[in-house]
Amino acid sequence: MRVLSAVNVLLWGLLIWLGVEGIKGVESQHVAGYPNDGQLSYYVRFPILMAAVAVALFAFGRFTRFRRTALGLQILVTVTLPFYLFAYTGGM
């Protein structure tokens, strides 16, 4: 559980860092209308949410008796990653 939680937080944290840097790069080019709210949500807010969920599930599994439930949900957070990356990279 600890290893899976650490991997989730590291991967989603990396995506947060890449998203913030990408948004900064777009902002520095002063393109009209970019970055828009949808891009901020997809590239920054969603990875922050998933990293926070991974940390919360670790705490939930560690300090309650619902370890298996937390582990199952942690696996779900991990399985979400390839689907997120599929759209993150443009599809193909």
C-alpha positions in Angstrom: 0.0 0.0 0.0 2.8 2.4 0.9 4.7 1.7 -2.4 1.6 2.1 -4.5 0.7 5.3 -2.7 4.3 6.7 -3.2 4.3 5.8 -6.9 0.9 7.4 -7.4 1.9 10.6 -5.6 5.2 10.8 -7.5 3.6 10.2 -11.0 0.7 12.6 -10.4 3.2 15.1 -8.9 5.4 14.9 -12.0 2.3 15.6 -14.1 1.5 18.6 -11.9 5.0 19.9 -12.4 4.8 19.3 -16.2 1.4 21.0 -16.3 2.5 24.1 -14.4 5.6 24.4 -16.6 3.5 24.0 -19.7 1.0 26.6 -18.6 3.9 29.0 -17.8 5.3 28.4 -21.3 2.0 29.3 -22.9 1.6 32.4 -20.7 5.1 33.6 -21.6 4.2 33.6 -25.3 1.2 36.0 -24.7 -1.1 34.2 -27.0 -4.6 35.6 -26.9 -7.1 33.3 -25.2 -4.5 30.8 -23.9 -4.2 29.3 -21.4 -7.9 28.9 -21.0 -9.8 27.5 -18.0 -10.2 24.1 -19.6 -6.4 23.7 -20.0 -5.8 24.8 -16.4 -8.3 22.2 -15.2 -6.9 19.4 -17.3 -3.2 20.0 -17.0 -3.0 21.3 -13.4 -6.2 20.9 -11.4 -7.0 17.2 -12.3 -3.4 16.0 -11.4 -3.6 17.9 -8.1 -6.9 16.3 -7.3 -5.6 12.8 -8.1 -2.4 13.4 -6.0 -4.6 14.6 -3.1 -6.9 11.5 -3.5 -3.8 9.3 -3.4 -2.6 10.9 -0.2 -6.0 10.8 1.4 -6.4 7.1 0.5 -3.1 6.3 2.1 -4.1 8.1 5.3 -7.5 6.4 5.1 -6.0 3.0 4.8 -3.3 3.6 7.3 -5.4 5.0 10.2 -8.7 3.0 9.7 -9.6 -0.6 9.4 -10.6 -0.2 5.7 -7.2 -1.1 4.2 -8.6 -3.3 1.4 -11.1 -0.6 0.4 -8.3 2.0 0.3 -6.1 -0.3 -1.6 -8.8 -1.0 -4.2 -9.4 2.7 -4.7 -5.6 3.4 -4.8 -5.4 0.8 -7.7 -8.2 2.7 -9.4 -6.2 5.9 -9.1 -3.3 4.1 -10.7 -5.5 2.7 -13.5 -6.8 6.2 -14.3 -3.2 7.3 -15.2 -3.0 5.7 -18.7 -6.4 7.0 -19.7 -5.4 10.5 -18.6 -2.1 10.2 -20.5 -3.8 9.0 -23.6 -5.6 12.3 -23.9 -2.7 14.3 -22.4 -0.4 13.3 -25.3 -2.9 14.0 -28.0 -4.5 10.6 -28.4 -2.1 8.5 -30.5 
